[in-house]
Amino acid sequence: MEEKIKHPRLGVRSFQFEPSWVEIAPEKIVVGYVGIYVNTDFDMTFVKINEEWTLRK
């Protein structure tokens, strides 16, 4: 049986984020996030398609 080793960077803290900024435009909304415990950032962009806001991939 293979023993699994827990990697410290894959703990719950690595996946905790909070919003840091928001950009609102007629055609899109962008929300920026930063890591609470891990130095990382990303953003999510929502666009309006057929009168509904959708997360752009």
All heavy atoms as TSV, in Angstrom:
chain	resi	resn	atom	element	x	y	z
A	1	MET	N	N	0.840	-1.171	0.000
A	1	MET	CA	C	0.000	0.000	0.000
A	1	MET	C	C	0.892	1.243	0.000
A	1	MET	O	O	1.857	1.323	0.738
A	1	MET	CB	C	-0.912	-0.035	1.223
A	1	MET	CG	C	-1.755	1.210	1.366
A	1	MET	SD	S	-2.841	1.117	2.792
A	1	MET	CE	C	-4.364	0.862	1.949
A	2	GLU	N	N	0.537	2.206	-0.839
A	2	GLU	CA	C	1.306	3.438	-0.948
A	2	GLU	C	C	0.898	4.412	0.145
A	2	GLU	O	O	-0.285	4.667	0.369
A	2	GLU	CB	C	1.036	4.065	-2.317
A	2	GLU	CG	C	1.834	5.307	-2.569
A	2	GLU	CD	C	1.532	5.892	-3.943
A	2	GLU	OE1	O	1.186	5.132	-4.854
A	2	GLU	OE2	O	1.627	7.113	-4.072
A	3	GLU	N	N	1.881	4.955	0.841
A	3	GLU	CA	C	1.594	5.903	1.910
A	3	GLU	C	C	1.528	7.310	1.327
A	3	GLU	O	O	2.384	7.721	0.551
A	3	GLU	CB	C	2.698	5.843	2.968
A	3	GLU	CG	C	2.415	6.734	4.147
A	3	GLU	CD	C	3.474	6.600	5.222
A	3	GLU	OE1	O	4.010	5.494	5.387
A	3	GLU	OE2	O	3.757	7.599	5.885
A	4	LYS	N	N	0.485	8.039	1.668
A	4	LYS	CA	C	0.311	9.417	1.193
A	4	LYS	C	C	1.011	10.369	2.151
A	4	LYS	O	O	0.900	10.241	3.365
A	4	LYS	CB	C	-1.174	9.785	1.112
A	4	LYS	CG	C	-1.978	8.882	0.217
A	4	LYS	CD	C	-1.591	9.059	-1.219
A	4	LYS	CE	C	-2.448	8.160	-2.091
A	4	LYS	NZ	N	-2.008	8.073	-3.431
A	5	ILE	N	N	1.729	11.329	1.598
A	5	ILE	CA	C	2.418	12.333	2.397
A	5	ILE	C	C	1.662	13.649	2.255
A	5	ILE	O	O	1.379	14.093	1.146
A	5	ILE	CB	C	3.880	12.497	1.932
A	5	ILE	CG1	C	4.621	11.170	2.082
A	5	ILE	CG2	C	4.562	13.604	2.717
A	5	ILE	CD1	C	6.007	11.185	1.481
A	6	LYS	N	N	1.341	14.266	3.366
A	6	LYS	CA	C	0.631	15.530	3.358
A	6	LYS	C	C	1.610	16.651	3.017
A	6	LYS	O	O	2.643	16.793	3.655
A	6	LYS	CB	C	0.026	15.766	4.741
A	6	LYS	CG	C	-1.277	16.459	4.730
A	6	LYS	CD	C	-1.787	16.579	6.142
A	6	LYS	CE	C	-3.281	16.547	6.136
A	6	LYS	NZ	N	-3.846	16.802	7.433
A	7	HIS	N	N	1.277	17.417	2.005
A	7	HIS	CA	C	2.127	18.538	1.615
A	7	HIS	C	C	1.584	19.811	2.269
A	7	HIS	O	O	0.413	20.135	2.101
A	7	HIS	CB	C	2.135	18.697	0.089
A	7	HIS	CG	C	3.235	19.555	-0.385
A	7	HIS	ND1	N	3.234	20.918	-0.239
A	7	HIS	CD2	C	4.392	19.246	-0.994
A	7	HIS	CE1	C	4.327	21.412	-0.745
A	7	HIS	NE2	N	5.051	20.424	-1.215
A	8	PRO	N	N	2.412	20.563	3.004
A	8	PRO	CA	C	1.918	21.730	3.737
A	8	PRO	C	C	1.316	22.811	2.839
A	8	PRO	O	O	0.449	23.546	3.254
A	8	PRO	CB	C	3.149	22.253	4.474
A	8	PRO	CG	C	4.317	21.623	3.810
A	8	PRO	CD	C	3.826	20.347	3.200
A	9	ARG	N	N	1.742	22.930	1.594
A	9	ARG	CA	C	1.210	23.958	0.698
A	9	ARG	C	C	-0.173	23.595	0.161
A	9	ARG	O	O	-0.800	24.403	-0.501
A	9	ARG	CB	C	2.174	24.196	-0.458
A	9	ARG	CG	C	3.437	24.880	0.013
A	9	ARG	CD	C	4.446	25.093	-1.052
A	9	ARG	NE	N	3.879	25.665	-2.255
A	9	ARG	CZ	C	4.516	25.746	-3.391
A	9	ARG	NH1	N	5.744	25.298	-3.495
A	9	ARG	NH2	N	3.934	26.272	-4.449
A	10	LEU	N	N	-0.646	22.394	0.435
A	10	LEU	CA	C	-1.956	21.992	-0.057
A	10	LEU	C	C	-3.003	21.954	1.053
A	10	LEU	O	O	-4.050	21.362	0.889
A	10	LEU	CB	C	-1.862	20.631	-0.750
A	10	LEU	CG	C	-0.994	20.602	-1.997
A	10	LEU	CD1	C	-0.923	19.200	-2.571
A	10	LEU	CD2	C	-1.471	21.590	-3.030
A	11	GLY	N	N	-2.726	22.615	2.147
A	11	GLY	CA	C	-3.689	22.663	3.249
A	11	GLY	C	C	-4.787	23.678	2.973
A	11	GLY	O	O	-4.777	24.399	1.974
A	12	VAL	N	N	-5.736	23.753	3.875
A	12	VAL	CA	C	-6.881	24.651	3.732
A	12	VAL	C	C	-6.429	26.096	3.582
A	12	VAL	O	O	-6.994	26.860	2.801
A	12	VAL	CB	C	-7.832	24.500	4.944
A	12	VAL	CG1	C	-8.908	25.558	4.932
A	12	VAL	CG2	C	-8.441	23.118	4.962
A	13	ARG	N	N	-5.403	26.504	4.280
A	13	ARG	CA	C	-4.920	27.887	4.210
A	13	ARG	C	C	-4.526	28.291	2.792
A	13	ARG	O	O	-4.619	29.459	2.432
A	13	ARG	CB	C	-3.729	28.091	5.140
A	13	ARG	CG	C	-4.124	28.136	6.573
A	13	ARG	CD	C	-2.916	28.395	7.444
A	13	ARG	NE	N	-3.371	28.972	8.691
A	13	ARG	CZ	C	-2.684	29.835	9.400
A	13	ARG	NH1	N	-1.499	30.209	9.003
A	13	ARG	NH2	N	-3.180	30.317	10.507
A	14	SER	N	N	-4.072	27.340	1.990
A	14	SER	CA	C	-3.651	27.648	0.615
A	14	SER	C	C	-4.819	28.049	-0.274
A	14	SER	O	O	-4.617	28.610	-1.343
A	14	SER	CB	C	-2.956	26.439	-0.008
A	14	SER	OG	O	-1.792	26.121	0.713
A	15	PHE	N	N	-6.037	27.766	0.155
A	15	PHE	CA	C	-7.210	28.013	-0.674
A	15	PHE	C	C	-8.169	29.035	-0.063
A	15	PHE	O	O	-9.335	29.075	-0.414
A	15	PHE	CB	C	-7.940	26.689	-0.936
A	15	PHE	CG	C	-7.067	25.700	-1.658
A	15	PHE	CD1	C	-6.387	24.725	-0.950
A	15	PHE	CD2	C	-6.896	25.770	-3.018
A	15	PHE	CE1	C	-5.556	23.832	-1.607
A	15	PHE	CE2	C	-6.070	24.881	-3.682
A	15	PHE	CZ	C	-5.404	23.900	-2.973
A	16	GLN	N	N	-7.665	29.876	0.834
A	16	GLN	CA	C	-8.500	30.906	1.440
A	16	GLN	C	C	-8.169	32.251	0.797
A	16	GLN	O	O	-7.024	32.709	0.853
A	16	GLN	CB	C	-8.293	30.947	2.947
A	16	GLN	CG	C	-8.823	29.696	3.618
A	16	GLN	CD	C	-8.655	29.740	5.119
A	16	GLN	OE1	O	-7.894	30.513	5.662
A	16	GLN	NE2	N	-9.401	28.893	5.806
A	17	PHE	N	N	-9.189	32.866	0.196
A	17	PHE	CA	C	-9.025	34.125	-0.520
A	17	PHE	C	C	-10.065	35.120	-0.052
A	17	PHE	O	O	-11.097	34.749	0.492
A	17	PHE	CB	C	-9.204	33.903	-2.034
A	17	PHE	CG	C	-8.245	32.912	-2.604
A	17	PHE	CD1	C	-8.602	31.579	-2.737
A	17	PHE	CD2	C	-6.986	33.309	-3.000
A	17	PHE	CE1	C	-7.714	30.663	-3.264
A	17	PHE	CE2	C	-6.091	32.402	-3.530
A	17	PHE	CZ	C	-6.456	31.075	-3.664
A	18	GLU	N	N	-9.794	36.404	-0.316
A	18	GLU	CA	C	-10.781	37.435	-0.049
A	18	GLU	C	C	-10.752	38.447	-1.193
A	18	GLU	O	O	-9.717	38.637	-1.839
A	18	GLU	CB	C	-10.533	38.123	1.285
A	18	GLU	CG	C	-9.246	38.867	1.379
A	18	GLU	CD	C	-9.026	39.458	2.766
A	18	GLU	OE1	O	-9.739	39.128	3.722
A	18	GLU	OE2	O	-8.103	40.277	2.878
A	19	PRO	N	N	-11.900	39.076	-1.485
A	19	PRO	CA	C	-11.920	40.066	-2.555
A	19	PRO	C	C	-11.059	41.273	-2.187
A	19	PRO	O	O	-11.032	41.688	-1.019
A	19	PRO	CB	C	-13.385	40.465	-2.683
A	19	PRO	CG	C	-14.136	39.706	-1.649
A	19	PRO	CD	C	-13.187	38.877	-0.871
A	20	SER	N	N	-10.344	41.823	-3.165
A	20	SER	CA	C	-9.503	42.979	-2.877
A	20	SER	C	C	-9.892	44.202	-3.701
A	20	SER	O	O	-9.607	45.318	-3.312
A	20	SER	CB	C	-8.030	42.655	-3.099
A	20	SER	OG	O	-7.777	42.417	-4.463
A	21	TRP	N	N	-10.528	44.004	-4.848
A	21	TRP	CA	C	-10.974	45.132	-5.671
A	21	TRP	C	C	-12.067	44.679	-6.636
A	21	TRP	O	O	-12.228	43.497	-6.886
A	21	TRP	CB	C	-9.808	45.752	-6.441
A	21	TRP	CG	C	-9.061	44.798	-7.329
A	21	TRP	CD1	C	-7.975	44.048	-6.988
A	21	TRP	CD2	C	-9.347	44.463	-8.679
A	21	TRP	NE1	N	-7.576	43.262	-8.048
A	21	TRP	CE2	C	-8.400	43.511	-9.113
A	21	TRP	CE3	C	-10.317	44.870	-9.582
A	21	TRP	CZ2	C	-8.396	42.977	-10.388
A	21	TRP	CZ3	C	-10.298	44.321	-10.867
A	21	TRP	CH2	C	-9.336	43.398	-11.255
A	22	VAL	N	N	-12.844	45.652	-7.139
A	22	VAL	CA	C	-13.926	45.378	-8.092
A	22	VAL	C	C	-13.892	46.452	-9.171
A	22	VAL	O	O	-13.735	47.639	-8.871
A	22	VAL	CB	C	-15.308	45.409	-7.402
A	22	VAL	CG1	C	-16.428	45.240	-8.417
A	22	VAL	CG2	C	-15.406	44.348	-6.327
A	23	GLU	N	N	-14.010	46.025	-10.420
A	23	GLU	CA	C	-14.127	46.941	-11.556
A	23	GLU	C	C	-15.504	46.702	-12.178
A	23	GLU	O	O	-15.838	45.579	-12.542
A	23	GLU	CB	C	-13.042	46.652	-12.588
A	23	GLU	CG	C	-13.206	47.439	-13.875
A	23	GLU	CD	C	-12.257	46.971	-14.966
A	23	GLU	OE1	O	-11.236	46.333	-14.652
A	23	GLU	OE2	O	-12.555	47.241	-16.132
A	24	ILE	N	N	-16.295	47.759	-12.287
A	24	ILE	CA	C	-17.635	47.639	-12.859
A	24	ILE	C	C	-17.688	48.470	-14.127
A	24	ILE	O	O	-17.423	49.676	-14.107
A	24	ILE	CB	C	-18.708	48.112	-11.861
A	24	ILE	CG1	C	-18.646	47.257	-10.584
A	24	ILE	CG2	C	-20.087	48.053	-12.489
A	24	ILE	CD1	C	-19.556	47.711	-9.484
A	25	ALA	N	N	-18.016	47.820	-15.228
A	25	ALA	CA	C	-18.175	48.472	-16.529
A	25	ALA	C	C	-19.489	47.988	-17.127
A	25	ALA	O	O	-20.027	46.962	-16.698
A	25	ALA	CB	C	-17.006	48.112	-17.439
A	26	PRO	N	N	-20.040	48.703	-18.104
A	26	PRO	CA	C	-21.321	48.285	-18.682
A	26	PRO	C	C	-21.308	46.865	-19.245
A	26	PRO	O	O	-22.305	46.159	-19.174
A	26	PRO	CB	C	-21.569	49.307	-19.785
A	26	PRO	CG	C	-20.780	50.501	-19.391
A	26	PRO	CD	C	-19.578	49.967	-18.665
A	27	GLU	N	N	-20.182	46.435	-19.770
A	27	GLU	CA	C	-20.115	45.124	-20.417
A	27	GLU	C	C	-19.494	44.025	-19.565
A	27	GLU	O	O	-19.540	42.857	-19.927
A	27	GLU	CB	C	-19.343	45.232	-21.740
A	27	GLU	CG	C	-17.848	45.442	-21.598
A	27	GLU	CD	C	-17.403	46.844	-21.216
A	27	GLU	OE1	O	-18.226	47.769	-21.208
A	27	GLU	OE2	O	-16.210	47.006	-20.927
A	28	LYS	N	N	-18.912	44.388	-18.404
A	28	LYS	CA	C	-18.274	43.366	-17.578
A	28	LYS	C	C	-18.118	43.825	-16.142
A	28	LYS	O	O	-18.144	45.013	-15.844
A	28	LYS	CB	C	-16.906	42.980	-18.139
A	28	LYS	CG	C	-15.878	44.086	-18.031
A	28	LYS	CD	C	-14.543	43.664	-18.587
A	28	LYS	CE	C	-13.546	44.810	-18.474
A	28	LYS	NZ	N	-12.243	44.439	-18.972
A	29	ILE	N	N	-17.959	42.844	-15.262
A	29	ILE	CA	C	-17.613	43.083	-13.858
A	29	ILE	C	C	-16.425	42.183	-13.554
A	29	ILE	O	O	-16.466	40.977	-13.815
A	29	ILE	CB	C	-18.782	42.751	-12.922
A	29	ILE	CG1	C	-19.984	43.658	-13.214
A	29	ILE	CG2	C	-18.353	42.888	-11.462
A	29	ILE	CD1	C	-21.229	43.304	-12.443
A	30	VAL	N	N	-15.361	42.775	-13.030
A	30	VAL	CA	C	-14.163	42.011	-12.679
A	30	VAL	C	C	-13.950	42.126	-11.176
A	30	VAL	O	O	-13.972	43.234	-10.625
A	30	VAL	CB	C	-12.918	42.540	-13.430
A	30	VAL	CG1	C	-11.702	41.687	-13.115
A	30	VAL	CG2	C	-13.166	42.588	-14.934
A	31	VAL	N	N	-13.752	40.990	-10.509
A	31	VAL	CA	C	-13.501	40.969	-9.071
A	31	VAL	C	C	-12.121	40.372	-8.846
A	31	VAL	O	O	-11.842	39.251	-9.286
A	31	VAL	CB	C	-14.568	40.132	-8.318
A	31	VAL	CG1	C	-14.304	40.161	-6.821
A	31	VAL	CG2	C	-15.972	40.624	-8.632
A	32	GLY	N	N	-11.239	41.119	-8.192
A	32	GLY	CA	C	-9.902	40.636	-7.877
A	32	GLY	C	C	-9.862	40.027	-6.495
A	32	GLY	O	O	-10.522	40.516	-5.571
A	33	TYR	N	N	-9.126	38.953	-6.349
A	33	TYR	CA	C	-9.000	38.249	-5.069
A	33	TYR	C	C	-7.524	38.120	-4.698
A	33	TYR	O	O	-6.667	38.035	-5.570
A	33	TYR	CB	C	-9.588	36.839	-5.169
A	33	TYR	CG	C	-11.085	36.823	-5.333
A	33	TYR	CD1	C	-11.662	36.878	-6.596
A	33	TYR	CD2	C	-11.918	36.748	-4.228
A	33	TYR	CE1	C	-13.043	36.861	-6.756
A	33	TYR	CE2	C	-13.302	36.729	-4.373
A	33	TYR	CZ	C	-13.850	36.785	-5.644
A	33	TYR	OH	O	-15.205	36.774	-5.794
A	34	VAL	N	N	-7.240	38.088	-3.404
A	34	VAL	CA	C	-5.889	37.842	-2.895
A	34	VAL	C	C	-5.950	36.729	-1.859
A	34	VAL	O	O	-6.961	36.540	-1.181
A	34	VAL	CB	C	-5.259	39.110	-2.272
A	34	VAL	CG1	C	-5.028	40.178	-3.319
A	34	VAL	CG2	C	-6.099	39.643	-1.143
A	35	GLY	N	N	-4.859	35.996	-1.757
A	35	GLY	CA	C	-4.767	34.939	-0.760
A	35	GLY	C	C	-4.643	35.528	0.625
A	35	GLY	O	O	-3.944	36.520	0.834
A	36	ILE	N	N	-5.311	34.929	1.588
A	36	ILE	CA	C	-5.251	35.413	2.967
A	36	ILE	C	C	-3.936	34.991	3.623
A	36	ILE	O	O	-3.285	35.775	4.293
A	36	ILE	CB	C	-6.455	34.888	3.778
A	36	ILE	CG1	C	-7.747	35.468	3.200
A	36	ILE	CG2	C	-6.316	35.251	5.261
A	36	ILE	CD1	C	-9.011	34.904	3.803
A	37	TYR	N	N	-3.532	33.744	3.423
A	37	TYR	CA	C	-2.320	33.225	4.052
A	37	TYR	C	C	-1.198	32.964	3.061
A	37	TYR	O	O	-0.035	32.914	3.431
A	37	TYR	CB	C	-2.629	31.930	4.809
A	37	TYR	CG	C	-3.640	32.122	5.908
A	37	TYR	CD1	C	-4.956	31.710	5.764
A	37	TYR	CD2	C	-3.284	32.753	7.102
A	37	TYR	CE1	C	-5.895	31.902	6.771
A	37	TYR	CE2	C	-4.217	32.956	8.111
A	37	TYR	CZ	C	-5.515	32.519	7.938
A	37	TYR	OH	O	-6.432	32.713	8.927
A	38	VAL	N	N	-1.545	32.788	1.788
A	38	VAL	CA	C	-0.555	32.502	0.746
A	38	VAL	C	C	-0.497	33.698	-0.191
A	38	VAL	O	O	-1.536	34.244	-0.579
A	38	VAL	CB	C	-0.946	31.218	-0.035
A	38	VAL	CG1	C	0.031	30.952	-1.153
A	38	VAL	CG2	C	-1.011	30.027	0.908
A	39	ASN	N	N	0.690	34.129	-0.561
A	39	ASN	CA	C	0.865	35.284	-1.426
A	39	ASN	C	C	0.467	34.917	-2.860
A	39	ASN	O	O	1.287	34.451	-3.647
A	39	ASN	CB	C	2.310	35.770	-1.372
A	39	ASN	CG	C	2.499	37.045	-2.159
A	39	ASN	OD1	O	1.537	37.720	-2.496
A	39	ASN	ND2	N	3.745	37.371	-2.441
A	40	THR	N	N	-0.798	35.118	-3.184
A	40	THR	CA	C	-1.309	34.813	-4.519
A	40	THR	C	C	-2.468	35.738	-4.835
A	40	THR	O	O	-3.059	36.331	-3.933
A	40	THR	CB	C	-1.750	33.335	-4.626
A	40	THR	OG1	O	-2.063	33.034	-5.973
A	40	THR	CG2	C	-2.936	33.038	-3.751
A	41	ASP	N	N	-2.749	35.903	-6.124
A	41	ASP	CA	C	-3.901	36.707	-6.508
A	41	ASP	C	C	-4.451	36.206	-7.833
A	41	ASP	O	O	-3.744	35.558	-8.601
A	41	ASP	CB	C	-3.537	38.189	-6.595
A	41	ASP	CG	C	-2.547	38.468	-7.695
A	41	ASP	OD1	O	-1.335	38.294	-7.470
A	41	ASP	OD2	O	-2.991	38.869	-8.789
A	42	PHE	N	N	-5.722	36.487	-8.070
A	42	PHE	CA	C	-6.370	36.147	-9.332
A	42	PHE	C	C	-7.615	37.012	-9.453
A	42	PHE	O	O	-7.989	37.712	-8.518
A	42	PHE	CB	C	-6.733	34.653	-9.386
A	42	PHE	CG	C	-7.761	34.224	-8.382
A	42	PHE	CD1	C	-9.107	34.188	-8.715
A	42	PHE	CD2	C	-7.387	33.844	-7.104
A	42	PHE	CE1	C	-10.061	33.792	-7.787
A	42	PHE	CE2	C	-8.330	33.443	-6.173
A	42	PHE	CZ	C	-9.667	33.422	-6.514
A	43	ASP	N	N	-8.208	37.000	-10.645
A	43	ASP	CA	C	-9.456	37.731	-10.801
A	43	ASP	C	C	-10.472	36.878	-11.547
A	43	ASP	O	O	-10.124	35.913	-12.208
A	43	ASP	CB	C	-9.248	39.073	-11.504
A	43	ASP	CG	C	-8.625	38.937	-12.867
A	43	ASP	OD1	O	-9.270	38.354	-13.765
A	43	ASP	OD2	O	-7.503	39.423	-13.047
A	44	MET	N	N	-11.740	37.245	-11.369
A	44	MET	CA	C	-12.844	36.574	-12.040
A	44	MET	C	C	-13.607	37.640	-12.817
A	44	MET	O	O	-13.913	38.705	-12.279
A	44	MET	CB	C	-13.756	35.895	-11.026
A	44	MET	CG	C	-13.049	34.801	-10.244
A	44	MET	SD	S	-14.085	34.076	-8.954
A	44	MET	CE	C	-15.233	33.159	-9.930
A	45	THR	N	N	-13.887	37.352	-14.089
A	45	THR	CA	C	-14.589	38.299	-14.947
A	45	THR	C	C	-15.966	37.761	-15.294
A	45	THR	O	O	-16.096	36.625	-15.752
A	45	THR	CB	C	-13.783	38.550	-16.238
A	45	THR	OG1	O	-12.494	39.053	-15.891
A	45	THR	CG2	C	-14.485	39.544	-17.140
A	46	PHE	N	N	-16.970	38.589	-15.075
A	46	PHE	CA	C	-18.341	38.246	-15.426
A	46	PHE	C	C	-18.761	39.124	-16.591
A	46	PHE	O	O	-18.502	40.334	-16.580
A	46	PHE	CB	C	-19.271	38.477	-14.231
A	46	PHE	CG	C	-18.941	37.625	-13.043
A	46	PHE	CD1	C	-17.998	38.028	-12.114
A	46	PHE	CD2	C	-19.553	36.390	-12.868
A	46	PHE	CE1	C	-17.682	37.238	-11.017
A	46	PHE	CE2	C	-19.247	35.594	-11.773
A	46	PHE	CZ	C	-18.303	36.023	-10.858
A	47	VAL	N	N	-19.377	38.543	-17.604
A	47	VAL	CA	C	-19.855	39.278	-18.772
A	47	VAL	C	C	-21.350	39.035	-18.942
A	47	VAL	O	O	-21.871	38.011	-18.519
A	47	VAL	CB	C	-19.092	38.868	-20.062
A	47	VAL	CG1	C	-17.631	39.266	-19.981
A	47	VAL	CG2	C	-19.211	37.389	-20.317
A	48	LYS	N	N	-22.013	39.979	-19.575
A	48	LYS	CA	C	-23.449	39.855	-19.781
A	48	LYS	C	C	-23.717	39.163	-21.119
A	48	LYS	O	O	-23.309	39.650	-22.162
A	48	LYS	CB	C	-24.103	41.233	-19.759
A	48	LYS	CG	C	-25.540	41.218	-19.372
A	48	LYS	CD	C	-26.028	42.625	-19.085
A	48	LYS	CE	C	-27.295	42.567	-18.283
A	48	LYS	NZ	N	-27.805	43.888	-17.984
A	49	ILE	N	N	-24.374	38.016	-21.055
A	49	ILE	CA	C	-24.742	37.252	-22.243
A	49	ILE	C	C	-26.243	36.988	-22.164
A	49	ILE	O	O	-26.713	36.378	-21.201
A	49	ILE	CB	C	-23.970	35.916	-22.326
A	49	ILE	CG1	C	-22.468	36.175	-22.395
A	49	ILE	CG2	C	-24.439	35.083	-23.515
A	49	ILE	CD1	C	-21.621	34.928	-22.326
A	50	ASN	N	N	-26.981	37.450	-23.178
A	50	ASN	CA	C	-28.443	37.279	-23.195
A	50	ASN	C	C	-29.097	37.783	-21.908
A	50	ASN	O	O	-29.912	37.108	-21.296
A	50	ASN	CB	C	-28.823	35.819	-23.443
A	50	ASN	CG	C	-28.347	35.332	-24.783
A	50	ASN	OD1	O	-28.311	36.084	-25.757
A	50	ASN	ND2	N	-27.974	34.073	-24.847
A	51	GLU	N	N	-28.676	38.963	-21.483
A	51	GLU	CA	C	-29.231	39.615	-20.289
A	51	GLU	C	C	-28.939	38.886	-18.979
A	51	GLU	O	O	-29.579	39.149	-17.968
A	51	GLU	CB	C	-30.741	39.831	-20.446
A	51	GLU	CG	C	-31.109	40.736	-21.607
A	51	GLU	CD	C	-30.467	42.117	-21.506
A	51	GLU	OE1	O	-30.482	42.721	-20.422
A	51	GLU	OE2	O	-29.929	42.584	-22.528
A	52	GLU	N	N	-27.979	37.954	-18.966
A	52	GLU	CA	C	-27.582	37.271	-17.742
A	52	GLU	C	C	-26.080	37.414	-17.546
A	52	GLU	O	O	-25.306	37.312	-18.495
A	52	GLU	CB	C	-27.942	35.782	-17.815
A	52	GLU	CG	C	-29.421	35.518	-17.805
A	52	GLU	CD	C	-29.742	34.031	-17.732
A	52	GLU	OE1	O	-28.845	33.238	-17.398
A	52	GLU	OE2	O	-30.886	33.690	-18.012
A	53	TRP	N	N	-25.673	37.622	-16.300
A	53	TRP	CA	C	-24.248	37.710	-15.990
A	53	TRP	C	C	-23.671	36.300	-15.900
A	53	TRP	O	O	-24.202	35.451	-15.208
A	53	TRP	CB	C	-24.028	38.461	-14.682
A	53	TRP	CG	C	-24.325	39.910	-14.831
A	53	TRP	CD1	C	-25.449	40.558	-14.430
A	53	TRP	CD2	C	-23.489	40.886	-15.442
A	53	TRP	NE1	N	-25.367	41.881	-14.752
A	53	TRP	CE2	C	-24.168	42.122	-15.380
A	53	TRP	CE3	C	-22.240	40.857	-16.044
A	53	TRP	CZ2	C	-23.625	43.303	-15.893
A	53	TRP	CZ3	C	-21.709	42.026	-16.548
A	53	TRP	CH2	C	-22.390	43.227	-16.468
A	54	THR	N	N	-22.577	36.083	-16.625
A	54	THR	CA	C	-21.965	34.763	-16.716
A	54	THR	C	C	-20.469	34.867	-16.441
A	54	THR	O	O	-19.822	35.820	-16.889
A	54	THR	CB	C	-22.175	34.184	-18.134
A	54	THR	OG1	O	-23.566	34.204	-18.428
A	54	THR	CG2	C	-21.652	32.778	-18.244
A	55	LEU	N	N	-19.921	33.910	-15.726
A	55	LEU	CA	C	-18.478	33.874	-15.469
A	55	LEU	C	C	-17.765	33.517	-16.760
A	55	LEU	O	O	-18.051	32.495	-17.384
A	55	LEU	CB	C	-18.141	32.846	-14.388
A	55	LEU	CG	C	-16.666	32.665	-14.050
A	55	LEU	CD1	C	-16.054	33.956	-13.529
A	55	LEU	CD2	C	-16.507	31.550	-13.031
A	56	ARG	N	N	-16.846	34.363	-17.197
A	56	ARG	CA	C	-16.090	34.111	-18.426
A	56	ARG	C	C	-14.956	33.155	-18.121
A	56	ARG	O	O	-14.229	33.299	-17.148
A	56	ARG	CB	C	-15.529	35.407	-18.994
A	56	ARG	CG	C	-14.815	35.204	-20.329
A	56	ARG	CD	C	-14.466	36.502	-20.964
A	56	ARG	NE	N	-13.429	37.163	-20.166
A	56	ARG	CZ	C	-13.025	38.399	-20.379
A	56	ARG	NH1	N	-13.561	39.120	-21.322
A	56	ARG	NH2	N	-12.085	38.921	-19.630
A	57	LYS	N	N	-14.813	32.151	-18.956
A	57	LYS	CA	C	-13.743	31.150	-18.781
A	57	LYS	C	C	-12.525	31.518	-19.568
A	57	LYS	O	O	-12.569	32.171	-20.548
A	57	LYS	CB	C	-14.231	29.774	-19.217
A	57	LYS	CG	C	-15.356	29.277	-18.346
A	57	LYS	CD	C	-15.779	27.926	-18.793
A	57	LYS	CE	C	-16.945	27.440	-17.957
A	57	LYS	NZ	N	-17.380	26.141	-18.296
